[in-house]
Structures are given as structure tokens and as C-alpha cells.
Amino acid sequence: MISRSHHNGGSSTAVIEQMELADVSNFLSEKESKPSGPQSIHSLRISEADRNRICDDPVENLPSPTIQASEKPQRWNHPRVNLFRTMAAFWGFVVMGMNDAAYGALIPYLEEYYDLSYTVVSLVFLSPLAGYTASALMNNAIHLKFGQRGVAFISPGCHLLAYIVIAVHPPYPVLVVIFMVAGFGNGLEDAAWNAWVGNMANPNEILGFLHAFYGLGATLSPLIATTMITKGKGLPWFYFYYVMIAAAAIELLTSIAAFWGATGAVFRAANPRSTDTKDSRMKEALFRRPSARVTWLCALFLLGYVGIEVALGGWIVVFMINVRHGARFASGMAATGFWLGITVGRIVLGFVTPKLGEKLAIAIYLPIAMAFELLFWLVPQFYVSAVAVSLQGFFIGPMFPAAVVAATKLLPRHLHVSAIGFAAAFGGSGAAIFPFAVGAIANTKGVQVLQPIILALMGVILLVWLGLPRFQRKVE
């Protein structure tokens, strides 16, 4: 038996090709042992096992077609429709970044407006968890039934609905509930576009740009919000969400226009099963080895990473005001510097990571980021802290894209949406859990607890990352 390894869109087809050759050899041996003759229509029957498998899986009721070894990954600008879809995905990530970074910039003003403690105001971080959890469970079903067109409608629609409600500054409990809707939109879109771009040629570079646009939105969000509130002659905090309404409306129009042809049928045809298991794709990704190991390690890594990113971005303004005694505008600019560092890091290091290999690159970036975290924590100077947190952002920036690329290399293609979708949504819940935990602890111990928590999380995700199996670089 001959086996050659090819890499297409992030998943190896060596095993699949091996299966194909095995199937052909069996067929030939059967032909040799049994002389061919005329067959009746009754001999062309589906076996009982096949019939059961088909009935048990109504959405995916085709036999397990194999992925052709000669198939080449699409590029961001070829076929031509991908250019428009990539631009729409980039804008969607700008909106997602603006959404996530707005919490940190607005927390001091939400505290005052609603007269809240740290613990209660931290519920705005925790409430999107319900949305992220729902998106993790529904992501694969939405793709199979509605395709990327469904994502292009549902995610921006959730954003638009949430921002309209927030803009009318409802009572605080309503605010907490509506952030769940925004969280669902974020989780669904995050999973869909990560899985899609991760299967393209040069995924590190393209994912680097995709997440750089997230960083761009996260950079602009505290800048716009802080400027409107501190320099806008008394503009209330909720005026910022008029900007978000406009951004979400553009997102809805561009996403639907770009992905209109990406229906559920198109998705199912492009992502056929490559195994004979009767399990659903989600069950296979989460509970069937060896795929389950990769899915859960990537999910835990992203849980910690996103928690670090949003906890730092969310509490840095309060930390710089209360602990480093900075002015409100200058403290808001420190948050802008952090997100700008993430943006630049994703662009610049996106070209370095594939040369080093994802596993080695992250094993280098994380200790450097931990060193800057120590500097941020132990040197009690405003400007030193502002520079250290920006450089920290630079080195943690490429970690999310690298984790997505790692998943595409280690998992079969038909599991990419299920596994990456689950990992991204599960990781997105870190944006709720850890910032809330920081706020709850800060309520009694002070916001200075932010730094040891962040440092400990970095150490944990480094150990998780080192637990991933070895994987080959992509061959385009």
C-alpha cells in the first residue's frame, strides 16, 4: 500500500488517499476473483448497514466521499467572489473588535451612570457567555442548513439588534441581557470566518490580517468612546452605540451581499464526510479520538488566551486610573495602545509564525509576553506600564490565528467548522469568565489583582499549547 502526504486547506489527506487506494485494491481483487457478468437490478441494493447509516444522519445522508488529493486550497482573491467575501469578513471582525473593546472603555462611566460596584458592572463581561455557548452548539447546524449565508444574516442582525437596544440606555438588567445577543453574534461569526479563512492558502498571513482587523476595531473603539465622552462636552456613554449601529448596518449589508451564494447545499458539497462514523460532526470532534484531543486543547488554549486579551483590555483603563493614577483620557489611550499592539503584532508576526512553525512560534511569543507582564506589574510608573502593555499586546496578537491554523492542520477537513467553531466559541467564553472574575476579586482586593491573574493564565495556556501533537507545515 502506498501513501503520500498532501496538505489541502489545512488538513492532511494522507489517510484519505490511503483509504482510496485500499478501496481500489479491494475492488480489483474482487474483480479478479469473480468473473464479471450481467447483473440484475436486484443485485444493486444498498446494504442494511448503509441503509441504517443513511437513516440515522438525515442531514448528511451521502456515503463518505473522499477529498481529492489534487484539490488545491482557495485563495483570498480567487475565485473572484472570495475577494468580496474576505473584505466582508474583515469588516465583521472590525465590528467584533469594537464590541469587545468597548466594555473596558465604558466601565468607569457605567459605574457612575448606574451606580454599580465592580462585581455588578462586571456582569457586562459575563452575560455574553450565554451567547457564546449557544453559538458553539448551533454553529455546525446553521452551516449545514443555511450555509455561510445564514451566518452572514444572523450575526450582523444580532449585533444591530443589540446596539439599538443599548443606545436607548435601558435599565441595567436589560443591558446585561442584550449583551447575550451580541455575544451570540460574535461567537457565530468568529467561528465561521476563522474556519473559512483557515482553509485558504497562506492561512497564517490571511488569518493574521483577519484578526488584525479585529484589533483595529478594538483600537478604534476605546479611542472613539473615550474621546466622545471626555472631549465631547458632556456626551453620555450610550452615544457611542450610535456609531456601533452604523457599523453593524454596514456589516449586515456587506455580509449578505458577499455570502448570498454560500448556501447550505454549497457548504455540504464542499465539506463532505471523510470518515464512516455515524456520529454527528460535533460529536466526532468532541468525543472521538484523536480529533477530540486537538479540539479540547485548542478550545482550552483559546479560553485562556481570549480571557487574557479581554481582561487586560477591559480593566486596563480602571487599573491605570486607580493604581497608576493616570488621567482619564491618558488611561483610555493606554487601552488603545494595547489593542494597537495586538493589531500590529498580528500583521507583522503573521509572516514570522509560518517560518518558525506555529508550535515553536507560540512557545517563543508567550514567555516574551510574560516578561512584559512582569514589567507592567512590578514597575509602578504610568508610562512604563503603558509601553509594557502595548508590547505585551504585540506578542500575544498572533496566538489566536496560530491556534486556528494548528487546528486545520491536525483535524480532517469535514470537522473544521465543528471543531474550530466550538473552540472559537468556547474560547470566546473566556472573554466573559475571566474579566468577570477579575472584577469580582477586585471588588474586595482592588483592581491590582489584574496582573497576577494575567501572569498565571499565561503560564497555564503555555502548558496547554505544549500538549498539542506535532504537526507538519502546510505545503501549498
LOKE-970817 format. One record per residue (C-alpha): residue in three letters; x, y, z; residue number from 1. Coordinates in pm, whole numbers, always signed. Layout:
# residues N
   rest     east    north       up    nr
    Ala        X        Y        Z   NUM
...
This chain:
# residues 476
   rest     east    north       up    nr
    Met       +0       +0       +0     1
    Ile     +134     +340      -98     2
    Ser      +70     +655      +97     3
    Arg     +168    +1007       +7     4
    Ser     +102    +1314     +216     5
    His      -64    +1620      +72     6
    His     -192    +1923     +259     7
    Asn     -502    +2089     +130     8
    Gly     -667    +2383     +302     9
    Gly     -508    +2295     +631    10
    Ser     -596    +1924     +663    11
    Ser     -379    +1632     +560    12
    Thr     -529    +1390     +312    13
    Ala     -266    +1122     +353    14
    Val     -503     +889     +536    15
    Ile     -783     +961     +292    16
    Glu     -565     +883      -10    17
    Gln     -452     +567     +163    18
    Met     -816     +471     +206    19
    Glu     -884     +545     -159    20
    Leu     -601     +317     -272    21
    Ala     -717      +48      -34    22
    Asp    -1067      +70     -175    23
    Val     -941      +42     -532    24
    Ser     -722     -257     -449    25
    Asn    -1013     -436     -288    26
    Phe    -1229     -365     -589    27
    Leu     -966     -502     -826    28
    Ser     -917     -815     -618    29
    Glu    -1289     -876     -621    30
    Lys    -1300     -837     -998    31
    Glu    -1020    -1091    -1034    32
    Ser    -1183    -1348     -810    33
    Lys    -1533    -1306     -952    34
    Pro    -1589    -1308    -1327    35
    Ser    -1799    -1018    -1437    36
    Gly    -2135    -1093    -1581    37
    Pro    -2469     -933    -1634    38
    Gln    -2622     -808    -1311    39
    Ser    -2988     -783    -1232    40
    Ile    -3143     -474    -1087    41
    His    -3199     -668     -762    42
    Ser    -2824     -705     -712    43
    Leu    -2780     -326     -698    44
    Arg    -2915     -295     -347    45
    Ile    -2795      -88      -56    46
    Ser    -2671     -298     +231    47
    Glu    -2859     -295     +560    48
    Ala    -2567     -121     +738    49
    Asp    -2558     +152     +474    50
    Arg    -2934     +199     +495    51
    Asn    -2916     +241     +874    52
    Arg    -2632     +488     +845    53
    Ile    -2823     +694     +591    54
    Cys    -3138     +700     +800    55
    Asp    -2951     +792    +1118    56
    Asp    -2792    +1100     +959    57
    Pro    -3060    +1282     +761    58
    Val    -2860    +1599     +703    59
    Glu    -2552    +1420     +577    60
    Asn    -2713    +1123     +403    61
    Leu    -2448    +1065     +139    62
    Pro    -2183     +794     +157    63
    Ser    -1849     +919     +283    64
    Pro    -1693    +1077      -26    65
    Thr    -1320    +1126      -14    66
    Ile    -1136    +1451      -64    67
    Gln     -931    +1452     -378    68
    Ala     -559    +1475     -318    69
    Ser     -527    +1707     -616    70
    Glu     -769    +1962     -465    71
    Lys     -596    +2292     -403    72
    Pro     -696    +2542     -134    73
    Gln     -874    +2856     -245    74
    Arg     -704    +3192     -216    75
    Trp     -838    +3508      -59    76
    Asn     -879    +3665     -404    77
    His     -955    +3358     -616    78
    Pro    -1219    +3275     -719    79
    Arg    -1312    +3640     -752    80
    Val    -1608    +3621     -513    81
    Asn    -1360    +3540     -235    82
    Leu    -1221    +3894     -260    83
    Phe    -1559    +4042     -165    84
    Arg    -1620    +3776     +100    85
    Thr    -1280    +3837     +256    86
    Met    -1346    +4211     +273    87
    Ala    -1686    +4147     +432    88
    Ala    -1526    +3912     +689    89
    Phe    -1263    +4177     +764    90
    Trp    -1534    +4435     +835    91
    Gly    -1722    +4186    +1051    92
    Phe    -1410    +4144    +1262    93
    Val    -1376    +4523    +1293    94
    Val    -1727    +4530    +1444    95
    Met    -1645    +4238    +1673    96
    Gly    -1330    +4414    +1794    97
    Met    -1521    +4736    +1857    98
    Asn    -1782    +4540    +2051    99
    Asp    -1532    +4365    +2281   100
    Ala    -1306    +4663    +2348   101
    Ala    -1595    +4898    +2424   102
    Tyr    -1660    +4728    +2759   103
    Gly    -1329    +4837    +2910   104
    Ala    -1355    +5195    +2792   105
    Leu    -1712    +5233    +2917   106
    Ile    -1688    +5056    +3255   107
    Pro    -1595    +5372    +3457   108
    Tyr    -1895    +5552    +3306   109
    Leu    -2135    +5260    +3351   110
    Glu    -2033    +5251    +3717   111
    Glu    -2127    +5616    +3757   112
    Tyr    -2441    +5613    +3541   113
    Tyr    -2598    +5308    +3706   114
    Asp    -2423    +5346    +4048   115
    Leu    -2270    +4996    +4042   116
    Ser    -1996    +4805    +4223   117
    Tyr    -1710    +4631    +4040   118
    Thr    -1885    +4294    +4075   119
    Val    -2218    +4410    +3934   120
    Val    -2068    +4610    +3649   121
    Ser    -1860    +4303    +3558   122
    Leu    -2183    +4128    +3455   123
    Val    -2147    +4300    +3116   124
    Phe    -1844    +4074    +3065   125
    Leu    -2019    +3763    +3194   126
    Ser    -2351    +3793    +3010   127
    Pro    -2213    +3724    +2657   128
    Leu    -2117    +3377    +2786   129
    Ala    -2471    +3255    +2721   130
    Gly    -2448    +3382    +2365   131
    Tyr    -2109    +3221    +2304   132
    Thr    -2233    +2890    +2446   133
    Ala    -2539    +2892    +2222   134
    Ser    -2327    +2973    +1917   135
    Ala    -2092    +2682    +1994   136
    Leu    -2386    +2442    +2000   137
    Met    -2566    +2582    +1695   138
    Asn    -2275    +2675    +1468   139
    Asn    -2248    +2345    +1280   140
    Ala    -2626    +2307    +1239   141
    Ile    -2654    +2662    +1098   142
    His    -2377    +2588     +847   143
    Leu    -2536    +2261     +736   144
    Lys    -2885    +2407     +698   145
    Phe    -2823    +2766     +586   146
    Gly    -2454    +2775     +494   147
    Gln    -2241    +3086     +532   148
    Arg    -2538    +3288     +406   149
    Gly    -2711    +3209     +735   150
    Val    -2411    +3331     +934   151
    Ala    -2394    +3646     +720   152
    Phe    -2753    +3728     +815   153
    Ile    -2776    +3611    +1177   154
    Ser    -2450    +3751    +1320   155
    Pro    -2477    +4111    +1195   156
    Gly    -2851    +4101    +1274   157
    Cys    -2771    +4015    +1637   158
    His    -2520    +4299    +1651   159
    Leu    -2765    +4551    +1506   160
    Leu    -3047    +4450    +1742   161
    Ala    -2821    +4464    +2048   162
    Tyr    -2676    +4807    +1966   163
    Ile    -3018    +4961    +1901   164
    Val    -3137    +4845    +2244   165
    Ile    -2818    +4964    +2419   166
    Ala    -2841    +5304    +2250   167
    Val    -3172    +5374    +2427   168
    His    -2985    +5316    +2760   169
    Pro    -3236    +5075    +2919   170
    Pro    -3226    +4970    +3286   171
    Tyr    -2907    +4783    +3372   172
    Pro    -3064    +4431    +3384   173
    Val    -3185    +4478    +3025   174
    Leu    -2834    +4585    +2927   175
    Val    -2692    +4264    +3073   176
    Val    -2946    +4050    +2882   177
    Ile    -2897    +4224    +2548   178
    Phe    -2519    +4170    +2563   179
    Met    -2604    +3797    +2538   180
    Val    -2744    +3863    +2189   181
    Ala    -2428    +4048    +2088   182
    Gly    -2226    +3756    +2228   183
    Phe    -2418    +3509    +2012   184
    Gly    -2344    +3718    +1702   185
    Asn    -1977    +3740    +1792   186
    Gly    -1940    +3369    +1865   187
    Leu    -2112    +3256    +1545   188
    Glu    -1920    +3495    +1319   189
    Asp    -1589    +3428    +1493   190
    Ala    -1623    +3054    +1437   191
    Ala    -1745    +3077    +1078   192
    Trp    -1488    +3314     +933   193
    Asn    -1198    +3156    +1125   194
    Ala    -1281    +2813     +984   195
    Trp    -1330    +2952     +633   196
    Val    -1008    +3155     +620   197
    Gly     -812    +2880     +797   198
    Asn     -872    +2654     +496   199
    Met     -724    +2901     +246   200
    Ala     -375    +2911     +103   201
    Asn     -130    +3101     +327   202
    Pro     -365    +3083     +628   203
    Asn     -126    +3236     +883   204
    Glu      -93    +3553     +680   205
    Ile     -464    +3585     +594   206
    Leu     -577    +3497     +948   207
    Gly     -321    +3749    +1071   208
    Phe     -493    +4019     +868   209
    Leu     -840    +3897     +969   210
    His     -753    +3925    +1337   211
    Ala     -564    +4247    +1276   212
    Phe     -895    +4396    +1166   213
    Tyr    -1040    +4274    +1496   214
    Gly     -751    +4456    +1663   215
    Leu     -819    +4763    +1450   216
    Gly    -1179    +4772    +1570   217
    Ala    -1061    +4717    +1927   218
    Thr     -812    +5003    +1886   219
    Leu    -1069    +5243    +1746   220
    Ser    -1341    +5156    +1997   221
    Pro    -1184    +5290    +2320   222
    Leu    -1036    +5582    +2125   223
    Ile    -1375    +5686    +1987   224
    Ala    -1564    +5617    +2311   225
    Thr    -1311    +5795    +2533   226
    Thr    -1289    +6094    +2301   227
    Met    -1667    +6128    +2271   228
    Ile    -1717    +6112    +2648   229
    Thr    -1419    +6316    +2772   230
    Lys    -1390    +6567    +2487   231
    Gly    -1747    +6574    +2362   232
    Lys    -1882    +6837    +2601   233
    Gly    -2083    +6605    +2817   234
    Leu    -2192    +6340    +2568   235
    Pro    -2331    +6042    +2765   236
    Trp    -2172    +5697    +2724   237
    Phe    -2454    +5547    +2519   238
    Tyr    -2394    +5791    +2228   239
    Phe    -2105    +5564    +2133   240
    Tyr    -2358    +5298    +2034   241
    Tyr    -2493    +5521    +1758   242
    Val    -2154    +5462    +1596   243
    Met    -2194    +5088    +1656   244
    Ile    -2541    +5088    +1495   245
    Ala    -2395    +5237    +1176   246
    Ala    -2108    +4985    +1178   247
    Ala    -2345    +4690    +1226   248
    Ala    -2576    +4812     +947   249
    Ile    -2281    +4819     +706   250
    Glu    -2179    +4473     +830   251
    Leu    -2527    +4333     +761   252
    Leu    -2543    +4470     +407   253
    Thr    -2190    +4370     +303   254
    Ser    -2207    +4022     +457   255
    Ile    -2539    +3928     +297   256
    Ala    -2429    +4062      -43   257
    Ala    -2095    +3878      -33   258
    Phe    -2216    +3542     +101   259
    Trp    -2556    +3524      -68   260
    Gly    -2449    +3234     -287   261
    Ala    -2295    +3036       +1   262
    Thr    -2599    +2824      +83   263
    Gly    -2626    +2514     +297   264
    Ala    -2614    +2291      -12   265
    Val    -2292    +2457     -125   266
    Phe    -2139    +2409     +219   267
    Arg    -2234    +2041     +238   268
    Ala    -2090    +1977     -107   269
    Ala    -1761    +2148      -18   270
    Asn    -1727    +1974     +319   271
    Pro    -1821    +1607     +274   272
    Arg    -1752    +1348     +538   273
    Ser    -1420    +1167     +509   274
    Thr    -1497     +901     +774   275
    Asp    -1761     +631     +805   276
    Thr    -1869     +713    +1161   277
    Lys    -2240     +755    +1230   278
    Asp    -2165    +1026    +1487   279
    Ser    -2260    +1384    +1413   280
    Arg    -1969    +1604    +1320   281
    Met    -1983    +1784    +1652   282
    Lys    -1983    +1459    +1848   283
    Glu    -1692    +1327    +1642   284
    Ala    -1493    +1646    +1702   285
    Leu    -1555    +1648    +2077   286
    Phe    -1561    +1283    +2180   287
    Arg    -1385    +1067    +1921   288
    Arg    -1007    +1039    +1945   289
    Pro     -770    +1165    +1813   290
    Ser     -977    +1463    +1697   291
    Ala    -1120    +1524    +2045   292
    Arg     -775    +1582    +2193   293
    Val     -696    +1853    +1940   294
    Thr    -1039    +2017    +1970   295
    Trp    -1031    +2038    +2350   296
    Leu     -668    +2154    +2374   297
    Cys     -731    +2428    +2119   298
    Ala    -1053    +2524    +2299   299
    Leu     -877    +2547    +2637   300
    Phe     -591    +2745    +2484   301
    Leu     -834    +2993    +2327   302
    Leu    -1036    +3011    +2651   303
    Gly     -727    +3130    +2838   304
    Tyr     -598    +3347    +2555   305
    Val     -923    +3535    +2497   306
    Gly     -962    +3573    +2873   307
    Ile     -617    +3736    +2889   308
    Glu     -689    +3961    +2593   309
    Val    -1028    +4090    +2710   310
    Ala     -941    +4105    +3081   311
    Leu     -638    +4321    +3005   312
    Gly     -822    +4532    +2750   313
    Gly    -1129    +4554    +2973   314
    Trp     -964    +4650    +3302   315
    Ile     -657    +4842    +3186   316
    Val     -838    +5178    +3194   317
    Val     -958    +5127    +3553   318
    Phe     -614    +4997    +3653   319
    Met     -432    +5295    +3503   320
    Ile     -672    +5541    +3669   321
    Asn     -686    +5383    +4017   322
    Val     -344    +5218    +4053   323
    Arg     -115    +5422    +3823   324
    His     -311    +5744    +3896   325
    Gly     -333    +5849    +3532   326
    Ala     -576    +6098    +3384   327
    Arg     -891    +5951    +3229   328
    Phe     -801    +6037    +2870   329
    Ala     -441    +5915    +2906   330
    Ser     -564    +5594    +3068   331
    Gly     -803    +5539    +2780   332
    Met     -510    +5581    +2542   333
    Ala     -324    +5304    +2729   334
    Ala     -606    +5068    +2629   335
    Thr     -577    +5196    +2273   336
    Gly     -203    +5121    +2282   337
    Phe     -269    +4764    +2398   338
    Trp     -513    +4693    +2114   339
    Leu     -285    +4867    +1864   340
    Gly       -4    +4637    +1977   341
    Ile     -227    +4336    +1910   342
    Thr     -315    +4470    +1565   343
    Val      +45    +4532    +1459   344
    Gly     +159    +4201    +1609   345
    Arg      -96    +4007    +1408   346
    Ile      +19    +4168    +1084   347
    Val     +394    +4158    +1143   348
    Leu     +425    +3826    +1327   349
    Gly     +172    +3669    +1089   350
    Phe     +460    +3648     +841   351
    Val     +709    +3522    +1102   352
    Thr     +493    +3247    +1253   353
    Pro     +478    +3016     +945   354
    Lys     +857    +3036     +906   355
    Leu     +911    +2921    +1265   356
    Gly     +617    +2683    +1272   357
    Glu     +311    +2754    +1485   358
    Lys     +409    +2539    +1781   359
    Leu     +759    +2686    +1819   360
    Ala     +645    +3042    +1747   361
    Ile     +385    +3048    +2026   362
    Ala     +632    +2878    +2261   363
    Ile     +859    +3181    +2198   364
    Tyr     +598    +3458    +2198   365
    Leu     +433    +3358    +2526   366
    Pro     +744    +3380    +2750   367
    Ile     +828    +3720    +2598   368
    Ala     +475    +3841    +2671   369
    Met     +509    +3708    +3027   370
    Ala     +828    +3911    +3071   371
    Phe     +645    +4229    +2967   372
    Glu     +361    +4138    +3203   373
    Leu     +611    +4120    +3489   374
    Leu     +746    +4461    +3386   375
    Phe     +392    +4601    +3376   376
    Trp     +317    +4459    +3721   377
    Leu     +639    +4537    +3910   378
    Val     +738    +4882    +3779   379
    Pro     +485    +5132    +3920   380
    Gln     +529    +5401    +3653   381
    Phe     +244    +5512    +3426   382
    Tyr     +447    +5538    +3105   383
    Val     +640    +5216    +3168   384
    Ser     +309    +5036    +3221   385
    Ala     +161    +5188    +2903   386
    Val     +459    +5078    +2691   387
    Ala     +480    +4733    +2853   388
    Val     +112    +4657    +2793   389
    Ser     +143    +4765    +2428   390
    Leu     +441    +4532    +2373   391
    Gln     +254    +4259    +2554   392
    Gly      -27    +4304    +2303   393
    Phe     +223    +4280    +2016   394
    Phe     +344    +3935    +2123   395
    Ile       +8    +3782    +2216   396
    Gly     -156    +3914    +1898   397
    Pro      -77    +3620    +1664   398
    Met     -181    +3349    +1911   399
    Phe     -546    +3316    +1810   400
    Pro     -469    +3284    +1435   401
    Ala     -191    +3034    +1511   402
    Ala     -429    +2817    +1714   403
    Val     -679    +2814    +1426   404
    Val     -409    +2713    +1177   405
    Ala     -293    +2439    +1416   406
    Ala     -648    +2301    +1429   407
    Thr     -680    +2298    +1049   408
    Lys     -353    +2105    +1022   409
    Leu     -438    +1847    +1285   410
    Leu     -804    +1780    +1202   411
    Pro     -977    +1635     +894   412
    Arg    -1146    +1895     +677   413
    His    -1502    +1783     +745   414
    Leu    -1450    +1863    +1117   415
    His    -1307    +2210    +1069   416
    Val    -1630    +2406    +1112   417
    Ser    -1746    +2191    +1405   418
    Ala    -1414    +2183    +1590   419
    Ile    -1291    +2535    +1515   420
    Gly    -1640    +2669    +1571   421
    Phe    -1658    +2503    +1910   422
    Ala    -1303    +2607    +2005   423
    Ala    -1359    +2968    +1898   424
    Ala    -1693    +2993    +2079   425
    Phe    -1562    +2811    +2386   426
    Gly    -1260    +3041    +2379   427
    Gly    -1486    +3339    +2341   428
    Ser    -1645    +3248    +2672   429
    Gly    -1307    +3340    +2822   430
    Ala    -1398    +3697    +2732   431
    Ala    -1682    +3660    +2982   432
    Ile    -1544    +3441    +3258   433
    Phe    -1204    +3591    +3334   434
    Pro    -1287    +3963    +3310   435
    Phe    -1583    +3896    +3539   436
    Ala    -1358    +3705    +3779   437
    Val    -1113    +3997    +3785   438
    Gly    -1398    +4235    +3863   439
    Ala    -1541    +4014    +4138   440
    Ile    -1200    +3976    +4307   441
    Ala    -1117    +4343    +4253   442
    Asn    -1432    +4436    +4441   443
    Thr    -1266    +4319    +4766   444
    Lys     -892    +4310    +4685   445
    Gly     -858    +4604    +4447   446
    Val     -801    +4612    +4072   447
    Gln     -429    +4544    +4118   448
    Val     -519    +4172    +4123   449
    Leu     -538    +4200    +3744   450
    Gln     -164    +4146    +3695   451
    Pro     -103    +3820    +3890   452
    Ile     -417    +3670    +3736   453
    Ile     -297    +3753    +3384   454
    Leu      +51    +3615    +3454   455
    Ala      -90    +3288    +3591   456
    Leu     -321    +3248    +3289   457
    Met      -26    +3291    +3053   458
    Gly     +162    +3014    +3228   459
    Val     -140    +2782    +3205   460
    Ile     -201    +2833    +2832   461
    Leu     +169    +2779    +2762   462
    Leu     +141    +2432    +2918   463
    Val     -180    +2363    +2723   464
    Trp      -14    +2467    +2396   465
    Leu     +283    +2239    +2454   466
    Gly      +37    +1950    +2492   467
    Leu      -70    +1967    +2126   468
    Pro      +58    +1688    +1896   469
    Arg     +331    +1762    +1645   470
    Phe     +214    +1871    +1305   471
    Gln     +363    +1936     +965   472
    Arg     +385    +2270     +794   473
    Lys     +141    +2327     +515   474
    Val     +255    +2251     +163   475
    Glu      +78    +2486      -75   476
